[in-house]
Amino acid sequence: MSDEAREAVGDYRFGFHDPENATIRFDKGLSEQVVRDISALKDEPEWMTEIRVKAYHHFMERKMPDWGNCGELNNIDFDNVTYFLRSSDATEKDWDDVPDDIKNTFDRLGIPEAEQKWLGGVTAQYESEAVYHSIREDLEEQGVLFLDMDSGLKEHPDIVKKFFGSVVPHTDNKFAALNTAVWSGGSFIYVPKGVHVEMPVQAYFRINAKNMGQFERTLIIADEGSSIHYVEGCTAPTYSTDSLHSAVVELIAMKDAKIRYSTIQNWSANVYNLVTKRGVAHENATVEWVDGNIGSKLTMKYPAVLLKGAGAHAEVISVAYAGAGQHQDAGAKVHHLAPNTTSNILSKSISKNGGRSSYRGMLQVTPKSHGCRSKIVCDALMLDTDSRSDTYPTMEIGNASADLEHEASVSKVSGDQLFYLMSRGFSEEEAMGLIVNGFFEPFTRELPMEYAVELNKLLELEMEGSIG
Amino acid sequence: MAMGDEILRVENLHVSVDETPILNGMSLTINRGEIHVIMGRNGAGKSTLASVIMGHPAYEITEGSIQYMGTNIEEMSVFERARAGMFLSFQYPAVIPGVQVGTFLKKSVQSVRDEPVKGREFRKELNAAMQTLEMQKSVLSRYVNDGFSGGEKKRLEILQMLLLKPTLALLDETDSGLDIDALRIVAKGINSVAPEAGCLIITHYQRLLDHVQPHFVHVMIDGAIVESGGPELALKLEEQGYDWLEAPKEA
């Protein structure tokens, strides 16, 4: 990492980059031709090409969003982004067949080890496409489909055609349009009726090249009475120029199904992370977003749930950590569109060294939705006086029977806490690390243990060298 | 007590907070194996003395010195003092939300000990200490002092003292708000640490001294010791209060 880069983004554990050996790399910039070329390269059906082109034109005409930290978005130079980069000519099923340089990256990130120990399946995406993919045999035998999105489209075009864009249409917002136009990679999952996937399945996203745009597209369908836990992690090398990550995730939980989607986003501090995540919960179904935002320059992400069926439940638990030069603009959107639907939103954020974290939430209850319940809790912790924390809750309540609770708190680390911990032998940095881990604990305990341990370590590292 | 077993020497200590003087020429020497008790009215500077010995950054030493094990510790930070064997049982222990007691204790013990703390041995040690203090195991999965009653907090303080095995134990009103049983248990904890350490107990009440036998009792008024004696002094204070110790207003 160059000194310049280090100065720009600070210390970042995953900031290394490996030599770039692209087999196909598009010129920077976006045009209808680029969109058509991506589609042609992937040998896609005509209908997908048409969706892409339509989305491209919508993207060009569409204004920047007005929900979020929108001023900052104007700093994105869409002409200086590489929209497609292929690093490997195949998605391998055997780890040994993955090209050495890419394998090297994922080895350093500890991915194959994790798979052996505790995962039901893994997809590893490098730049635009998946380079490695595997699923446990027993899941495959039960009819569970877990593929990278490109293979999903090839092998199950009927399912993809039915659900693609059904939850997040390309007209949703400018970045959903961009993703629909140039999407590549991501995960495709279908869980058949009544099947419970006991071990989490994981996708790992890595950006390696400079000025890269990663636009994965994920579609998860849990059929009636089924359940799945999907986990994703993201990192990128540290460059002094910016990269763009703009994903779209669509979840469909049919009657009585349950989907939990956990994210630990640890992009380096030069990545714009602009993601549209939305799930639909049908009758008595549950959609849960467990969303951790530690890295990136700017994150704008508001995992959403449409509670469409009676008795459906939404859970959004998120943490955000904003250090120097970072803005985490995150939150949740829950739409109660049916009677007796319930939701829980817990947001915890930490700002440090001038970082800014915002909770931006939307809660809607439609007039016909009787007997809905929702609880929102937002806690912010400020580690110094240079930092900033805001809460922007929006509520549209159309039914008087709704039972709503909203709590918000902003706290500072107290001198009493520090003195107490230091009197027990902890250095000031260790004491801060302990307080921060404790603050995030309601989130951490929702994660698979391996992730929880990793996250705690990560936060302790963030505290190192941070005390002036 | 042999010479050279001196643990703490406070000499002519003057301390201010925000330029308000609180300690005015405080002197005190504690040797290994000695239990010292400081009594005095609220505002006499007792808690300040304990905090300043532990290194609280809000207090400024304007004159005098604190020596621990023969070294002036003015430049040592709070955690360095802890690692050197100093311990303060807080009158109002801080709440650390989300941090489990078990994790906290292990990390704390590890931070003051040089050799690695092994999980199995630590659990043994912990079980023994908790048995001495008649504590439930369930406390280990609760968050540090979060939702604890006054008595539970004080018991956790003493548990930490037993595990950290301090050379100098400062106990700031550890007996306040305890019922008879809790008082007996806390005293048991103090007595088990005291023979190998120097102890400074700050208290308002004589009743703790039914269970802990002090060697010296000091009375503090306006930031300095005005009277010292043996255990009988505590009994006298209980009966007569502090008025007799105060300088007559008109000379």
Interface residues (C-beta under 8 A of the other chain):
Chain A: S414 G415 D416 Q417 F419 Y420 L421 M422 S423 R424 G425 F426 S427 E428 E430 A431 L434 I435 N437 G438 F439 F440 E441 P442
Chain B: S51 M54 H56 P57 A58 S77 V78 F79 R81 A82 R83 F87 L88 F90 Y92 P93 A94 V95 I96 P97 G98 V99 F104 K107 S108 S111 V112 Y143 V144 Q160 L164
